[in-house]
Each structure stands twice: as C-alpha cells, then as structure tokens.
Amino acid sequence: MKGNLKIFCRLLFLAFYLICFSTPSSAEGITGLEVTLKNNEIYVAASLALEEKYLQELRNGIEKELIFYVDLFKVWKMWPDEFVLGKSLTRTLKCDPVKSEFIATSYDGNTIVEKRFKSFESMTNWALSIDELKLTNMRELDPGMHFVRITVESKIRKLPPLIGHFIIFLSENEFKISKDSSNFPIGTFK
C-alpha cells in the first residue's frame, strides 16, 4: 500500500512540475491563407511555417504527424459563429538521415497519397502546404457572410500508457495553431 502511495505522489509531483514549468510550444504560423471563389466552388490554400527545432527533429529522423483542419463558419451578428462544414488532412513526414530517404503521406479520409522526395526541402514544401483544396459548392450553403478557419496540430509521440491514465490533463499536442480568413459573402442576403 505504501509503494502505491509513493508512486501516486511521484506522478502527482511530475504532473505539477510539467504544468508549472513547461513552456507551451507553437509553430511559427500559418501563412498564405487564401480563399478563392470560382465556378460556385470554395477553394482554400495555405501553408505552415515550422520553427527550426521541429525541422531539426525531422532531419534527425523523428517522424511527425500533422493534422490540418479546414473549417467553414457562418458569421452571425448576435450569436456565436456557426460551424457549417469541415475537412481534415493528416500529413505524416518521415526522414531517414542515413539513407537520405524523405517520405510524406497525406490522408484526407478517403485517399492515401504517399510521395518520396529527393530532398528534405521538397518534402516539407509539399507536406506543409495545402494547394487549392476544394471545400464545398456554394449552392449548398445558406446566404450570408462566411469565413474559413485553418487549425494545425502536431501530435506528441506516444506517452507511456501509465502516465496517460493518471495525468489526463497532460496535452497530447506538440502545438496547435489556427488562423481565420477574411469574411466573404455567399449568395444574396440582407
């Protein structure tokens, strides 16, 4: 019984230490967020700029999983903004510094695309950007002002199972950032 109490106290101290003395990490940011309306379709383009420490971890062979959430919201004057629809892309980046292999995969919920690259820069350019993602047809939406929010999160490598059960408030993300586009009108409205 005493042994279990000691383990619990140590885990509690570890949780307190992590909460009080850890600094939140963030990526540098989402850049080039563009929403294009053409042929009654909404297209979104954006890219992610990572801090050098994340790029160095990738170069050293640590696999990264990035999840891009692309969400469409309707703006309301007196109510909170309404979530309309969303899509997600999961990008996995792998680097083998010994073999000089650079592999990235993209999964959109239906299709997995795996690409091999000759350089680290070409892999990150492809994996950290979204080019002309078709979000939806504007005819399916109610008239009004809308905006797109892109959220990117990077999952932390697997934590030991025991820590995950006892410290439920420990973050599972290395970073999580988001950016909103400018408002744009859809349809005719008052």
C-alpha positions in Angstrom: 0.0 0.0 0.0 2.9 2.4 0.8 4.5 1.7 -2.5 1.3 2.6 -4.4 1.1 5.9 -2.4 4.7 6.8 -3.2 4.1 6.1 -7.0 1.0 8.2 -6.9 2.7 11.1 -5.1 5.6 11.0 -7.6 3.2 11.1 -10.5 1.3 13.9 -8.9 4.5 15.9 -8.4 5.5 15.2 -12.1 2.2 16.5 -13.3 2.5 19.6 -11.2 6.0 20.2 -12.5 5.0 19.7 -16.1 2.1 22.1 -15.8 4.0 24.8 -13.9 7.4 24.8 -15.6 6.8 23.6 -19.1 6.6 26.3 -21.8 3.9 25.9 -24.5 5.3 25.2 -27.9 4.0 26.6 -31.1 4.8 26.5 -34.7 5.8 29.8 -36.4 2.4 30.1 -38.0 0.0 29.6 -40.9 0.9 31.7 -43.9 -0.7 32.5 -47.2 -4.3 31.7 -46.2 -6.3 32.3 -49.3 -9.9 31.6 -50.0 -10.9 31.6 -53.7 -14.5 31.5 -55.0 -14.7 30.3 -58.6 -17.3 28.3 -60.6 -19.5 28.2 -57.5 -16.8 26.3 -55.6 -14.8 27.4 -52.5 -11.1 26.6 -52.7 -8.6 27.1 -49.8 -4.9 27.4 -50.0 -2.4 27.8 -47.1 0.9 26.7 -45.8 2.6 26.1 -42.4 5.9 27.6 -41.3 7.6 25.4 -38.7 10.1 26.5 -36.1 13.7 25.3 -36.6 13.5 22.9 -33.7 10.7 20.9 -35.4 12.5 20.9 -38.7 15.7 19.7 -36.9 13.8 16.9 -35.2 12.5 15.8 -38.7 16.0 15.9 -40.1 17.2 13.7 -37.2 14.7 11.0 -38.1 11.8 11.8 -35.7 8.5 11.2 -37.5 5.9 14.0 -37.4 2.2 13.7 -37.8 0.4 17.0 -38.7 -3.4 17.3 -38.9 -4.8 20.2 -40.9 -8.5 21.1 -40.1 -10.1 23.3 -42.7 -13.5 24.5 -41.3 -16.1 26.8 -42.8 -18.1 29.0 -40.5 -21.1 31.3 -41.0 -20.9 34.7 -39.3 -23.9 35.8 -37.1 -24.2 39.3 -35.7 -25.8 38.5 -32.3 -24.9 34.8 -32.0 -21.7 32.8 -32.0 -20.3 31.9 -35.4 -21.9 28.7 -36.8 -19.8 25.8 -37.9 -21.0 24.7 -41.4 -18.6 22.0 -42.5 -15.1 20.9 -42.3 -12.4 18.7 -43.9 -9.2 17.3 -42.4 -5.9 16.2 -43.9 -3.4 14.1 -42.0 0.2 14.5 -43.2 2.9 12.2 -41.9 6.6 13.2 -42.5 9.4 10.6 -42.3 13.1 11.2 -42.8 15.9 8.7 -42.7 19.2 10.7 -42.5 21.3 7.6 -43.0 19.7 6.5 -46.3 18.7 10.1 -47.3 15.1 9.0 -47.8 12.3 11.5 -47.5 8.7 10.2 -47.4 5.5 12.0 -46.8 1.9 10.7 -46.8 -1.3 12.6 -46.9 -4.7 11.1 -45.9 -8.0 13.0 -46.4 -10.4 10.4 -45.0 -10.7 8.6 -48.4 -7.4 8.5 -50.1 -3.8 7.9 -49.0 -1.1 9.5 -51.1 2.5 8.6 -50.4 5.3 10.5 -52.1 9.1 10.1 -52.0 11.3 13.1 -52.4 14.9 13.7 -53.3 15.4 16.5 -50.8 14.2 17.5 -47.3 13.1 20.9 -48.6 10.9 19.5 -51.4 9.3 17.1 -48.9 8.5 19.9 -46.4 7.3 22.2 -49.2 4.7 19.6 -50.3 3.7 18.3 -46.8 3.3 21.7 -45.1 1.1 23.3 -47.7 -2.5 22.9 -48.9 -2.9 23.9 -52.6 -6.4 24.6 -53.9 -8.4 22.3 -51.5 -12.0 22.1 -52.8 -14.1 22.8 -49.7 -17.7 22.8 -51.0 -20.1 24.0 -53.6 -21.6 27.4 -52.7 -25.0 26.4 -53.9 -25.3 24.1 -50.9 -24.8 26.9 -48.4 -27.2 29.4 -46.9 -26.6 33.0 -47.9 -24.6 35.1 -45.6 -21.1 36.1 -44.5 -18.7 33.2 -44.0 -15.0 32.6 -43.2 -12.6 29.7 -43.2 -10.6 28.7 -40.1 -7.5 26.5 -40.6 -6.2 24.7 -37.5 -3.0 22.7 -37.5 -1.9 20.4 -34.7 1.0 18.1 -34.2 0.6 15.1 -32.0 3.2 14.3 -29.4 4.9 11.0 -29.8 3.2 8.2 -27.7 3.3 8.8 -24.0 3.8 5.8 -21.7 0.3 4.3 -21.0 0.5 4.7 -17.2 1.2 8.4 -17.4 -1.7 8.9 -19.8 -4.2 7.2 -17.4 -3.2 9.2 -14.4 -2.4 12.6 -15.8 -5.4 13.2 -18.0 -4.8 17.0 -18.3 -1.4 16.5 -19.9 -1.5 17.9 -23.5 -1.4 15.4 -26.4 -0.2 18.1 -28.8 3.2 19.5 -29.5 1.5 22.5 -30.8 -1.9 23.6 -32.0 -2.4 26.8 -34.0 -5.2 28.3 -36.1 -5.9 31.2 -38.4 -9.1 32.7 -39.8 -9.6 34.1 -43.3 -11.3 37.3 -44.0 -15.1 37.2 -44.2 -16.6 36.7 -47.6 -20.2 36.8 -48.8 -22.1 33.8 -50.2 -25.4 34.3 -52.0 -27.6 37.3 -51.7 -28.5 38.4 -48.2 -29.7 41.4 -46.2 
